[in-house]
Each structure stands twice: as C-alpha cells, then as structure tokens.
Amino acid sequence: MWRLLDLGPIDGYVMTNIYEAVAKAVSHDSSPNTVILNHPKKPFVNIGYHQIMEKEIDIDYASEMDFDLVRRSIGGGAILDGPWEQDYFVVIHRSSSECPQSIPEFYSKFLKPPIYALNKYHLDTQLRSPNDIVVDGRKISGNGAVTVDEANVLAGDILLSLPIELMTKIIKTPSEKFRDKLAESMEEWLTSLEDKLGVLPNREEVKSFLITGFDEELGIQLKPGSLNSVEEGYLTDLLQERKSNEWIFSKDIGYEQLLSRRAKVKEGVYVYEADHKAGKLIRVTMVVVEEKIDGISISGDFFTRPYIGAVSRLEEGLKGIPLEEEALKTQIGKVFAETGLSMFGANQEELVTAILKAKGNMP
C-alpha cells in the first residue's frame, strides 16, 4: 500500500522541497512509497538548479509582482509556476520491486497515471519521450526526475490553464519584440485542459482521475496520510537553507566571482562565453589564461544525477586543462567517472563542443 499526501495549495519553497524531505524519509525506511499532490497557492519563479537567475529572469518584474524567487534542486528550465497547474510527485525507494532501474523506464511507467487522467477527458494524449506529455502534439505536462539518497522522484504537473502573457513577462529577453515571439512560440507548443475543453476543469476531478490512474494503470492503491515528524524535520532544515540568498543565487554568485576576474585581464588572459544547444541548453563562461582554463561556469537547463554538487566538481576539475579537444575529453570523462555524474539533455561530447565553441569566440 502506497501513501497519498494531498497537500492542496502550498508556497513555492515548500513545493520545491517537500518531495526531497519525503524522499529522505523513504530512503531511510521512515516512510512508505508516496504520491504527493499539491499546487502553488500563488505564482512563483522556479528556476532549474544549474541556471543563472540573472540570465534567465526579469528580477525587477518578479519583485514588482511580489513573486518569490525559488531555485529547485532538479534541473530544467525557468518557469512561472502558479495556481493554474496541478502538480504530482512520485517518491519510491530504488530497492522496491515496483521501481524501474532506468530513467526512461521510470518515466514511461509513472507517467501512465497523468496520461490516464488526461484521457478521461477524451483527449489525444501521448508521451513524447522521454518526459513530456502532449495533447494533439502540444505539451500539457512537463516532468523531471531526481535521485535523493536511496529514492527516485518523479516531479510533474498538468496545466489546467495557461497564462502565457504572465509567464513570458518573467523571462529575461533582449527586446519586447523577442518577448512577443516567445509568447507566439509558447502558444504553438503548449496547451492546457482549459484550451482543449473550452472550460476550466474542476481540480478535484483532475486529482481524482490521477489517483484512479495509479490503481488502474499500475495497480497502486493510495492510502491518504500526512507528513510524519521525520519528514517535517527534514523539510524544516531544507527550507532554512533554500530560502537563503546563498541558495537562491548560488549559481549567480559563482558566475559573478568568475567575471570579477576581468579586472585582472592582461595579455593572454580572456573571459568569454558561449551558448550551445544540445538536447538542452549549455552555457559556458570561462576565464582563459594562456590557452588553459583558469575558471569556468557551466550552466543551463539540463538535468544531472547526482543533482547537487557534481557540476561544481566538474568546473573545479577543468581548471588548468588546455583548450584542446582530446585534453578536454579525457578530463571530462575522468570527472564523470569519479563523481558518477550522468547528464540528461547533454553529454560529455556536447560539453566539449560547448567549451570549444566558447574558445572560438576568443579573438
């Protein structure tokens, strides 16, 4: 028997950390496998763990609108979350016989309940591998996965409605014309239940379909429960850390420290940046001294496992490495092996390409 935590409306800080608190408890056998249902009580800015806030978000507009700035521990892109979505999380111990061993299989299995829920509205719903659910070819549900200690977590949502104008205003763009194009693009590749049904669906009905989907599609019966004292303790500790500016702007701080080296730039020393679109975006900023990496920031909307710390170790491991393809391949491969790092939306070869692309921007 699995547990159901139906938490209703919660704030962005709790929403992006509750699954980790539960996963820690599941890892240590303090809690059963769990499905969490919730939704934001108000809009908040939600950026991926590897992203630079200042690069992605119009911070002044977010402040004007009183939107909380939140950095989640899962990778992916910057979004504006809000009451227009229904969120779900699956937390399962990796030793469980019900837990697939590969990430693609994990997505494929545990995205069956939200697909079931959408099909109850007689929609043409499909899984677009590996982790998007689409209706008539347009994305209605985005999902991510993360490993926390001995637990695997699926995090996803179903869009009940789609406030595109508001969602685009928080994204940092070079011009209003570009923002208009972004909005047009979003209208082309995103959709919602309200768009498809012509009416805003009842949230409780959507949740009911999700719960039934776990039973009908996976044979998982969900028993309503509540957070236990172990989970509440983990959550308190996580919120204390992740409401701090040190966490929220952690990638920005490292990036700014790197750029501060411009003051020391002299002959043979350069600071350059490049964006490379792999499956996901990789942004490389680096200080180069006599054709060797003196410091580097690797950011973007990719996903990693381990989800915290591994990219920082990669950045540290690249210091002193010559800007040569074979040297980069060798060192990146070594750090990946030492850290157990896996990337989704990018890979070792794409990292080499991104770094050499930045080198190509050098005079």
C-alpha positions, -999 to 999 in steps of 0.1 A, spaced: 0 0 0 13 34 -10 6 66 9 -11 97 -6 -2 131 6 -28 156 -8 -14 189 5 -36 213 -15 -22 249 -20 13 255 -7 40 281 -13 68 277 -38 95 270 -12 76 241 3 66 228 -31 101 225 -44 114 209 -13 86 187 1 94 158 -23 131 158 -11 121 157 26 98 128 18 124 111 -3 150 112 25 124 96 48 116 69 22 153 63 17 157 56 54 126 35 57 108 61 78 81 65 52 64 43 26 65 49 -11 44 80 -16 24 101 -41 22 138 -34 -5 161 -49 -3 199 -45 -4 232 -63 10 266 -58 -12 289 -37 3 319 -56 27 324 -86 64 320 -80 95 320 -102 110 285 -104 144 281 -120 165 249 -126 193 240 -103 220 247 -129 206 280 -141 219 316 -135 189 336 -122 201 369 -136 205 354 -171 170 338 -172 147 360 -151 135 396 -152 141 400 -115 128 436 -113 94 425 -128 93 395 -104 99 418 -75 72 442 -87 47 414 -89 58 400 -55 67 366 -70 90 345 -48 123 335 -64 129 298 -60 158 276 -70 148 239 -72 172 210 -68 161 195 -101 175 207 -134 155 220 -163 144 255 -174 130 286 -158 92 287 -154 65 306 -136 45 282 -115 11 291 -102 -24 280 -93 -31 272 -129 -14 238 -126 -19 205 -107 14 191 -95 22 155 -87 53 138 -73 61 101 -71 86 90 -44 98 54 -44 126 35 -28 150 22 -55 151 -12 -39 114 -16 -44 103 -42 -70 80 -15 -84 109 8 -92 123 6 -128 160 6 -130 165 31 -159 153 67 -161 134 62 -194 116 32 -179 109 52 -148 93 80 -168 74 56 -190 59 37 -160 50 66 -137 37 89 -164 9 65 -171 -14 79 -144 -13 115 -157 -19 102 -192 -48 82 -179 -62 113 -162 -60 133 -195 -75 105 -215 -105 106 -192 -113 139 -209 -112 121 -243 -81 139 -254 -54 125 -279 -27 122 -252 8 108 -259 41 105 -242 68 124 -261 99 106 -250 115 109 -225 94 131 -202 68 154 -219 31 146 -222 14 161 -252 -21 166 -264 -25 169 -302 12 174 -303 13 203 -278 29 199 -243 4 199 -214 27 183 -188 64 187 -181 82 163 -159 116 158 -143 133 130 -123 159 131 -95 176 107 -72 176 116 -35 197 92 -14 181 58 -20 148 71 -35 138 81 -70 114 110 -75 92 120 -104 81 156 -104 54 168 -129 23 189 -135 -8 191 -156 -16 226 -169 -52 234 -161 -50 268 -178 -22 287 -195 -15 324 -186 11 329 -214 14 367 -211 22 365 -174 46 335 -179 66 353 -206 69 386 -187 92 369 -161 116 356 -187 145 379 -195 145 388 -232 166 412 -253 135 431 -265 97 433 -264 97 420 -300 116 389 -289 91 386 -260 62 387 -284 78 359 -305 84 339 -273 47 342 -265 37 331 -300 61 302 -297 46 291 -264 11 293 -278 23 269 -305 39 242 -284 20 245 -251 -16 238 -243 -39 233 -212 -71 215 -203 -90 248 -205 -77 253 -240 -88 218 -250 -121 216 -231 -132 252 -235 -138 254 -198 -115 254 -167 -117 218 -153 -125 210 -117 -93 205 -98 -107 178 -76 -119 159 -106 -84 160 -121 -69 148 -88 -95 120 -86 -85 109 -122 -48 109 -112 -54 88 -81 -76 63 -101 -49 62 -127 -23 48 -103 -47 20 -95 -60 13 -130 -26 16 -148 -1 4 -122 -21 -15 -96 -11 10 -69 -37 18 -43 -31 51 -25 -40 54 12 -44 91 24 -19 101 50 0 131 64 36 141 69 53 124 98 78 140 123 108 128 104 97 144 72 87 176 90 123 178 104 139 173 70 116 199 55 124 225 82 161 220 75 157 222 38 136 254 39 161 271 62 188 265 36 168 271 5 151 303 14 185 319 17 201 341 -10 231 319 -8 210 290 -22 187 311 -45 215 329 -62 242 302 -58 249 299 -95 249 337 -99 274 341 -71 299 317 -88 293 333 -121 299 368 -107 330 357 -90 343 344 -123 335 376 -141 352 396 -114 385 383 -128 380 407 -157 398 433 -135 429 411 -138 427 407 -175 460 412 -193 477 399 -224 470 362 -228 440 363 -203 404 363 -216 369 359 -203 345 345 -229 310 330 -230 291 308 -255 257 291 -256 254 257 -271 220 240 -278 223 202 -272 191 184 -262 191 212 -236 210 245 -234 246 245 -221 260 279 -213 298 281 -208 316 311 -193 353 308 -187 385 326 -178 413 315 -201 450 321 -193 475 312 -220 451 288 -236 443 269 -204 410 271 -184 417 292 -152 380 291 -142 347 280 -157 310 282 -151 287 256 -167 250 264 -165 219 256 -184 185 238 -183 200 203 -184 194 176 -157 221 158 -138 225 129 -114 238 134 -87 216 165 -87 237 187 -64 274 193 -64 286 172 -94 287 201 -119 307 222 -93 332 194 -91 333 193 -129 340 230 -130 368 226 -105 382 196 -123 386 216 -156 409 242 -141 443 241 -157 432 220 -186 443 231 -221 417 242 -246 423 212 -268 397 186 -278 415 155 -266 426 170 -233 390 182 -226 375 148 -235 400 130 -212 394 153 -182 356 154 -185 355 116 -188 377 113 -157 354 137 -136 323 119 -148 337 86 -137 349 100 -103 316 117 -95 292 92 -111 278 121 -130 251 115 -156 236 143 -177 202 143 -194 197 168 -222 235 169 -227 265 146 -226 303 146 -224 308 153 -261 283 182 -260 302 197 -231 335 196 -251 317 212 -281 303 240 -259 337 247 -244 354 248 -278 326 270 -291 334 295 -264 371 292 -274 360 301 -309 347 334 -296 381 344 -285 400 370 -306 
